[in-house]
Amino acid sequence: MSTGRRGTMCSSTNMYDHFTSMVRTSPKIAALFYDDRELTYEDLGRVTHNLADKLSAYENILICLPPSDAAICTMLAAWKLGRTPILRHYTTKKKGLLSSLDANSILVTDACTIEGSNVLVIGDIMEFNTGNEHQDNPNGIPLSLLTGIALDDFCVTPSGSTVPMTDLHNRLEWEWKQYAFSAQDNALTLKPTHDLDFWVHVLSAMLKGAPLVLPPYSIRGNFLEIADFCSEKKVCHLFVSPDELSDLATYFRVTTPLAKHIFLKSIKRITCSGDTLPLRLTYQGIMSSFAGVDTEVIFMLTSQETTEIACVGLPESQKCIAIDTCRAVVERGELQLLSDTRTMKTGLGGNGSGESVFYSDAVANWTPLQKIQDIVADILGHNEVAVFRDTFRGGLICFYRQHEVYWPILFNKLYKELKPEENPKLFPIVGERPWTPSQYIEDYRESVQKLGEMPVTACSFEGAKMLFAMAARLVDVSIDDFEVDKSLSEYGATVDQLALISEDFEMMGFVGMFVLDRTLCICDIIRQTLPIRSVGPEDRQFLVRILDESVERDECVDIIADAFSKKNWLDKCIGSVSGSTRSQHVKLNHQLWEDIVQQCLGKVIVDYQTQKVLAVMTALDFSVEAEIEGLSDEFEAVLELHDQVDRRLREAFKDSKVAYIFQVASDLELSREENVVIMKLLTDEIIEQTAAENSGFNACLTHASHVFTQIILENYQDFNRVANIDVNRFEMRGKKYFDQIKDDFHIVSLLKTFVTH
């Protein structure tokens, strides 16, 4: 078995101990959901204890049960006793299993017709009440009598073969590492097709403290009801068979984009488990149905001698090495698969136990995969390297087994071999490298040690996410959950701490790189390191100035550039530009803000008036948390100017549906704050984030948001304008608005009024 730190399961007893330690602190840890009834940790412990007493006299424990609470408890009971349970292929004809039993073996099943001293029958209370057969069986035990609650036994007949426990351990080890379950995540399995797949999904979810949700029979095949079920249960991971994935892909091809978005709005990942894809179905064909969404699709298919794993939207033609080679090192525990590669940009990471992953979203666009693989293999001294092109998100993922090679050495050699100066997008550093990884590690040894103790760590060479530096300053930051798009202030960072981090970046030489990756890094500095709300009301005046109707567009950019130059904010970023003068700085700032205005402030540029609206929304984005309690004069002025922009925008689009929405908002006599919220309804992310506590209200707002967004897109297309709404900028910012006004908010009336016209 593996000796890796994250998933060591060397014995059955350790498996049970590890499971109980993982879930003991959760008062309502659910083994499985059945029609809204939960099996709590206390129930689980009671059943396991009682079953362990009945099974303790036997060395070999054979399980022939459908996926159910009874099966889970039986496996836990066996582990509690230090036994390795043997999973038998579930079939309704179980008498043949008796011939394989000896005096030291016991068969645990749900077949009421089998009797014997070494047979234990477990069933649901409903089954026991339908006839006398169970009651006549001296070894029959209704599970509900063990728990004291009635449960509906979820029965599926999987297809498969006998599963050795070692295979289960290996798959559980891999899946537990691979899936980023958290206590807030649920997983949904529609129809398990293999015994092994089902157990792995259930147990990996349980070990993460996340319940595996099983939908009732009534919604099978009804994707609309399944979508509602996923939303209600907050399902984040979906497990499907190949046939179901094919049906789902077909459904996405024939339905509307809105219906697809609604179905996948909460689903982070879809795992397809089974033998093989249906005939005439390809990876590429399936993935084309998932275009435009963030949901990952992973294939874990067993066909003849090959097992497809870690295949995230990966066409077969782009594989570098056989997938089963990658799977082999995974199962030996020599390879750590990091499941949060979406949060890693260009960089390297590891968990301190000798297992690492390299991920780049730039290198794959210009370097052949085979060259990357050869370089990594040469550096590591072995060929156990798997390189994949991530066509779903774009980029490249490289898994490799690590012996004694420290990741800075690998980075140095990759840097030298791949010649990033020929393509600065790979490593955006100008001139000579201002620091070395070994020196960096020495300076932050304590931080490295701290990060090495965490489940997942990453080091990204893009300034805004220097986790090693941040760990030294932000002791309460959960690096495991850190995302670039979230403001540091949401993790408890103070202005002083942010300033220290900026100094860290400067000391380490991360200066010129900010200029090279302007739209990302400059925006990150403004939005994360130095947010407007942290510098005082006088520094927000420029927002009011650029919203003045008399200010032309070019002058608007000059005002912004001048304001930031005077505050010396951008000077730090471009200070290393040799021979630069103050005027050159201002000119460069002008260019930077030209990009930001066009690419970062909502990414919707229709005309100058719309830019002003987006600037107002950005001001709210920066200021809402600090200013909501008592609006300052400056903030009031921004709201007043918003009304002016609103009127001008309605005039510009007087014949459009957009103008009608704004007109309805005015007719409803909404307050200024509510009027601003109407503007924010044009984005989607904030709706889902802020209304999550009330599912009915959430559904209404989400639907309204989709309608409004579609209208905006259609009208922008009619005007032959850019129509790329950035929904990520407003994630969480308007929560207090919604919390205060959602009880009497007029969105329902607004939507009904709109639909009737």
N, C-alpha and C positions, 0 to 999 in steps of 0.2 A: 504493500500500500504506500501511498504518498507520505512523504515526510514534510511536505510543505506546511507552513505555519497556519494558513487560513483554513485548511480543510483536513487536518489529521484525524483519521478514523481508523485506528489500527486494530480495534477489536469491537465486538458487538457491544460489550459493556460500555466501552468508551463512547460508542455511538449513542447509546441511551443516555449516558450522563451528559454528553454534549447537547443532546436535544433538550433535556430537561433544564439545563442551565440556560439555554437560549430563550426558553419560553416562560420560565418561572416568574419573571417579573411582570408578565403581561396578565392582567386579571381576566381578560376575555379572549385569550388566544384560541382561535377556532381551528380545530383539526379540519373540519369540512363544514360548509354551509349546506343545509337542506331546507329549502323553503323557509328561510329566515330563522331557522332554529339552529343554535350553535352548540357545539360540544366544547365546553370550557376546559381550561387546564385542570381544574379540580375534577371534572368528570373524567377526563382522560387519565389522570392519575389513579382514580378509583377503579376504573375498568382495567387498566394495566395491572394494578396490584392484584385484583381478583383473578384475572386470567393467569398471571404468573404463578399464583398458588396452584391452580389446576394443571399447569403445564410443567411444574418444577420436577416432576418425577421422570420426565422423558428427556433423552439426549437430543433426539432429532424431532424437529417441529416442522411439519409439512403444512403449508397454507394453500387451500383451494377455495378462494373466496372472490367474489366480484369486488371491484373497487368500492369500498364502503368504510364506515367508521369501525366496523368489526374487524376488518382486515388491518387497518392502521393500528388499532389497539393490540391485535395479536402480534404484529411485528414488534411493537414496542415492548410487549411482555417478553417476547423471546430475547430481545436485546437486553432487557433488564436482567434476565437469567444468565446472560453471557452466551446465549446460543446464537447460531446463525440460522435463521429461518430459511426454509426452502420453498420457493414460489413454484407452484404447479399451474400449468395452463388451465384456466377456468373453463369448465364444461359442466353441463347439467348431468352428464353420466359419470358419476364419480366412484361407482362400485369397483371399477378396475384399479383404482388407486389403493384399495385395501391389500391387494396382493403384494405391494411393495413395502408394506409396513412390517416391522419386526417388533419385538417386545420393548425396545427402547425408543420407538417412534410413535408419534401421535399425529393424527390428521385433523386439522381444524377446517371445517367446511360449513356450508349452509344447507346441505342436502338432508332433509328430514328423514329420508327413507334409509339412510345408512346407520346401522347400529353396531357398536363394538366397544370394548373396554378402552381401546386406544383411538377412539373417534370423539371429537368434541364438536358439537353442532351449535353454531351461533347464528341467530336470525333476528329479524326485526319483530317488534311486538305485534305489528299488524299481521304478519305471517302466522304468528302463533295463535292469533284469535280467529283465523279463518278456518281452522280445522283442528282435529285432535292429534294429528300425526306428531307434531312437535312435542306436545304435552306427553304423549306416550313414550317418547324417546327419553330414556333416563339421563342421557348426556346432553340434552337440548337446553340451551341457555339463551333466552331472549336478551339481546344487548340492552334493551331499555330497562330491564330489571337490574342490570349491573350499574347503570347510570342514574336510574331514578327518573329519567325523562324519556319521552316517546320520540323516536326519530324515524323518518322515512328512509328506508334503505335504498340507496341509489344503486341500481343494478345495471351494469353494462357488460356485454359479453365480448371481451377483447379477442382479437385474433393474435396468435403468437405461439411461442414454444417455451419449453422449460427454461427458466432464467437462473443461472448460477448467482449466488449472492455476491461473488467477487465482481461480476459485471455490474450489479446494482451499486456496489461501493464505488467502482470506477466512474460510472455515469453520474452518480450522486456527487462525487468529488468534483467532477468537471462542471456539472451544471450549477452547483452551489457557488463555485467561483465565477462562473460566466454570467449568471443573472444578477442584476443589481436590485434584488428585492430589498425593501425596507419595511418597517412596521406599518407604514401607511399604504403600501402597495397591496393590491389583490391580484390574483391570477385566475384566469377563467379557462377551463378546459371544456370544449364542446362535446367531444366524443373520443376518448382515448382508444387507440387502436392496438396498443401493445401493453401487456402487463408491465413490462419494464418501463416504458414511457410514462405510464400512469404513476407508478411508484416514485420514479425520479421527480416528476413534477410536484407531486404531493409533498414528498419529504424535503426537497430543496426549498420549497416555499415555507414549510413548517420550520425548518432550521433557520430561516431568515426571519421568522416571526410573522410571516404573511400568510393568511389563509388562502387555500385554493378553493375557488368558488365553483360549484357545479350547478348549472342552470336546470330548472325543471324541464320535464319532457315537453311541456306544452309549447315552449318557444323554439324547439329544434327546427332549424331550417328557415325560421322567420327572422330575417336579418334586422327588420325594424324593431321587433321585440327584443332581439339580442342586444341591439344598440341601447335600448332603454335599460335593459338589465345591467349592461356594463356601466352605464352612467350611474345608475342607482347604487350599485355595489362598489363604485370607484375602481373598476377593474383596470389594471395597467398592463398586464401581460395576458396574451391570448394563446392557448395551445390548441392546435387544430390538426386534423389528419390531412393527407394530400388531397383527398377528394373534397374535403371541406374548404381547403384553401383554393382549390380550383373553382368551387361554387362561389366563394367570396370574391375571387378575382373577376369572375363573369358578372357578378352582381355590380361590382364597381365599374365595369365597362359599360353596362347598360343603364345605370342609374345616373342621377345628376351629380355634379361635383359637390353640391351642398349636402346631399345625402351621404356621400362618401366621407366628407369632412365630419359630419355629425357622428357617423359610426366610429371613426378613428380618433375622435377628439381627445379621448382619455387613454387610448391604447398606445403604450410606448413600444411594445415589441410583440410580434407574432412568431411563434415557433411552430414549424411544421414537422411533425414526427410521423414516421411510417416507413413502408418498404421503399417506394419509389414514386415519382410523379406519375400521374395518369398519362396514358398514351397521347401523343401529339401535344403535350404540354411541356414547355421549357421554362427554365429559370427566368430568362429574359422576358418571355411572354407574361409570366406572373408579375414580375416587377414593374412592367409597364403599366399595370393596373393600379400600382401604388404611387405613381408619379405625383409629385406635388404635395406629399404628406411627409411628416417626420417619423412615422412609424417604421421600425426596423423589422425586417423579415429574415428569420434564420431557418435554414433547412437542416434537419437532423434525420437523414434518410438512410436506411439500411437496404442495400440492394447487392446481392451476391457477395462479393468480397470487399466492397468499398462502403465506407460510412461517410456521408457528407456532413461535416460540422463546420461551425464558424463561417458559414457562407452567407454573408449579409448582402443580398442583392447582387451576387457575384456570378456573372455568366461563366459557363464552363470553359469557354475559350480563353479566359484571362487567368486561369490558375497557373501558378508557377511550379508547384510540386504537388504530388498526390496528397489529397486531403487525409487519407488514412495515416500517412506519415506524421502529420500534425496531430492527429487524434492519438496516435500511439504515445507520443511524448506527453500529451495531456494526461492520459490515463495513468502513466507512470508517475504523475505528480511532478514532473520536471519542468513544466511549463505553466506559467500563470497567464490566463487570459483576462485582460482588464475589460470590463464591460462598458466603461464610460468613455470610450474613445471619442465620442462626440464632443466632450468637454475639453479634450486635449487638442491643441493646435500643433504647431511644429515643436516637437520636443521628445524627451525620453522620460520614462517613469519606471518605477519598480516598487515592491512592497518591503524591501529590506531583507528578503529571504532568498536572494539569488535568482529571482524570477523577474523578467522584465518584458516590456513591450515598447516598440517604437512606432509612433504614428505621425504621419505628416499629411497635411491636406494640400501641400504645394508641390512636393517633390514628384508625386505621381503624374503630374501634368507634363513633365519634360524628361524624366529619366526612365529608361526601360526597367521593367520590374526585375528582369534577370540580372541586370547590373547591380541593382540594390542588393539582391539576394546574394550575389557572388561576393560583394564587398563585406557584407555582414558575416557571411560564412567564413571568409578569409580572416577577418578580425577575431572571430570567436574560436576558430580552429576546428570547427565541425560543421556538418551540413544540415543539422537539425534546425532549419530555418524555413519558415513559411511566409511568403509574401503574397498579399492579396490586394487587388485594386478595388477599393470600396466605391462601386459605381452608384450606389444608392445615395450616399451622402457626398460622394466625391472625395478623392484622396487615396491614401495608401495605408495599409496596416501590415506590420511585420511582427510576427511572433518568433521568438527564438529562445533556446535554452542557454543559460548562462553558467559558466564554471567560475573562474576566478577574475573574469574581466569586469572591471569597474565601468559603469556606464559613461563616465567622463572620457575614458579612453576610446570607447566606441564612438562617442560624439566627435572627439577630435579627429579620428580617422575618417569618419563619414564627411566631416567638414572639409578635410583635405582632399579626399577622393572625389567628392561631388562638386567641388569648386563653386561654392555658393555665390562668389562674386560675379560669376557669369549669369546667375539668376538670383537676384537679391530677394525674391519672394521666399526662397527656401530658408535662408538665415539672414534676416534683415539687419546686418551689421556692416558698417562702412569702415574702410581703412584696415589698419592692423587690429587684431582682436585685443580689446582692452583688458581682458582678464582671461584666466585659465580655469577650467573646471576644478583642478586640484586646489588652487588658491581659494576658489569660491567655496569648496567643501570645507576647507580649513577654517575659513571665516565663519561659517555657519554650521560647525560641527554639531552643536546642540540642536539646531533646527533639523538637521539631517537625522539625528537620532530620534527626535520627536516624530518626524514624518515616517521613519522606518517602522514605528510601532503601529501605524495606522493601516487600515485594510488596503486603501488605494492611495497612491501618491503620484504626483506628476510634476515635472519641471518644464515649463514652457518658456521658450526664449522670445517672448513677445512683450515683455515689459509689464503689461497690465495684469499679468497673472504669474508673477514670480513667487511661487508658493513657498520656497525655502525662506526668502526674505520675509514674507508675510508671517510665517510661522514664528519667527523670532519676535515680531511686534504684536501679533494678535494671538494671544495664548488661548483664547476661547473660540477661535475659528475652527469649524469642522472642515478640515481639508477634504474629507471624503465627499462632502456635499457641495463643495465650492464650484461655482459656475462663473464664467467670465461675464455673462450678461447681467449678473446681479450686482447691485451696488454693495460696496464693502460696508457701508453704514448699516446694512441689514444684518451684518454679522457682528455688530457691536463696536465697530472701529470708530475712534474719535478723530477729530481733525488733526490733533497732534500726532496720533499714530500714522495717519495717512501722510502727513508731512515727512515723518521719519522714513516711511517706505519710499517716498519719492527721493529722499536723500540716499537711501540704500541703492536705488536704481542708478542714481547719478554717480555714486562712488564706484559702482561696478562697471561703469562705462556705458550704460544703456542710454545713449543720448542720440547719436545720429540715426539709430534705427527707428526712432519715432517719426522722423521726417520721411523715411523711405516708405513706411506703411501708414500713410497719413490718415486715411478715413477711419481706420480701425483704432490706431493708438491715440491720436489726438482726441478722438471722440471718447475713448476710454478715460483719458486724463480729465477731460471736462466732466464726464458723466459719473466717474467713480472716484478718482483721486481728489479732485477739487470741485465738487458740486456747487452750484450757485448758492444753494441754501446755507452753505457753511461760511460765506465770506461777508455777510452783512447786507443790509438793505441798499446802501449806496451803490454797491456793485451790481445791483439788479436794474439800475436805471437804464443801462444800455438796451435792455429788453423793451422798456417803454419807448425809448427813442426810436428804435428800428420799426416800431409799430405805428409811428406817426405817418399819417397818410401823405404828408408832403415830402417824405424821404424817398428818394428813388432807390432802385435796387442796388446799384453800385455803391451808393453812399451808405446803404444799409450794411453792406459787407465791410466797408471802411470803418464804420463805427464799431462793429464787432472786433475787427482786427486791432483797432487802436485801443479799445478797452482792454483786451487781453494783453496787448503789448505793455500798456502802462502797469498792469498788475504783474508783469514779468512772468506770466504763466508759460507762455510759449517760448520765451527766451531760454528757459531751462532746457527745452527740448531741442533747440537749434543752436545752442551755445557752442557746440563743437564745430560748427561750420566755419572753416578758416577764412579770415579776412572779412567776415560779415560785419556790416555796420547796422546802426539802428534803422536807417531807412530800408536797408535790405531785409531786415527782420520784419518790418511792417509790410513790405511788399510780399514776402513769403507768407506772412500771416494772412494777407489778403487772399493769396492763392489757396491756402489751407482752408480758410473759411468759405471760399467759393465752392470747394469740394464738399465741405460739411453741409452747407446750406442745400446743396443739390442732392446729396447722397445720404445724409444722416438724419435730417430733421423730418422724419416721417416718410422720406423717400417718395413723396407725391408732389411734384412740381407742376402745377397747371398754369398759374399766372402769379403775379406779384401778390395779389390779395390772398391767394391760397398760402403763399409762403408766410404771410403774416399770421394766418390762422394756425399754421404749424408751429410758428414761433411761440404763439400763445400757449398751445398745447405743451410745447417743450418747457415753457416757464412753469406751467402747472406741474409738469412731470418733476421738475426740480424742487418745487416749492410747496407742494400740497401737504406733505407730512409736517413740515415745520410751521406752516402758516394757517392750517385749517382751524386751529383753536381761535385765533383772532387775526383777521385779515389786516395786513399792514396797508398803509396808504398806497405804497407802490403796487401791491398786489391788487388793490381795488382799482387802481388805474389800469392795470393790465386787463381786468375784467371789463371795464368800461370800453377799452379799445377793442376788446373782443366783440362787443355789441356793434361797434362801428364796422368792423370787418365782416361780421355776420350780415349786416344790411347790404354792404357792398357786394358780398358774395351772392346774396339772393338776387341782386340786380344783374350781376353777370350771368347768372343761370336762371333768369326769370321764367323761362319756358321749360325748365327741366324738373324732374322729380326731386332732385337735390334741393332746389329752392322750395319745393312744396314741403319737404320734411322740415326745413328750417322755419317755414311759415307756420306749420302746425305747432312746432315747439313754441313759437311766440304766442300763438293763439291760446295755448294752454296756460299762459301767464306763469311760466316757470320762473323760479328765482335765478339769479345770475349763476349760482353754483350748479343748479340743475341744467341750465342752458349749456354750461360747459360740459356737463356729463353727456348731454345729447351729442355734442361734438365727439366725445370720446367713444360713444357707441359705434362710431364708424370703424373702430378697431375691434378685433375679436378677442384678443388674449385677455384683456382686462375684464371682460364679461365673465369668462369662465373662472377667472381667479377670484373675483370678488363675490360672486353669488353662489359659491360652492356649498355654503352651509344650508341652503334651502333648495332642494332639488326641483320643486315646482317652479319657484321663481327663477331658478337657474335655467330651466328648460325654456321658459318664456323669453328671458333675456337673450339666451343663446340664439334662439330662432330669430328674434328681432335683429340681433347683431348680424346674422347671416343675410337677412333681407336687406338691411341698410348697406352692408358691404357690397353686395351684388349690385345694388342700385348705383352706388358710387363708381364701381368698376365700369358698369355699362355706360354711364354718362361720360366718364373720362374717355372711354373708347370712342364714343360719339364725337367728342371734341378732338379726337386724334391726339390725345395727350398721354403722358406717362401714367400708368395705373398700377403701381407696385406698393401697396400699403404695408408698411412695416409695423407689425402688431407686437413685436417684442419690446419696443421702447416703453410701453405703458404698463408693463407687467406688475401689478401690485400697487401702482401709485395712487389709484383712485379709490382704494378700499374704504377709507373713512367716509368719503362722499356717499358711497353706496350703503354703508352701514347706517348712516344717519337718515337717509331718505328713502330706503327701499320699500318701507311699509306703505308710503303714499305716493310712490313714483308713478308717473303717468305713462309708462312705456306701453302698457296693455292698450290703453285708449289710443295712444299714438299709433300703434301698429294697426288696430282695427280701423281707425280713421283712414289710414293710408291705404289699406287693402280695399276699402269700399270705393275708392276713387279710381 
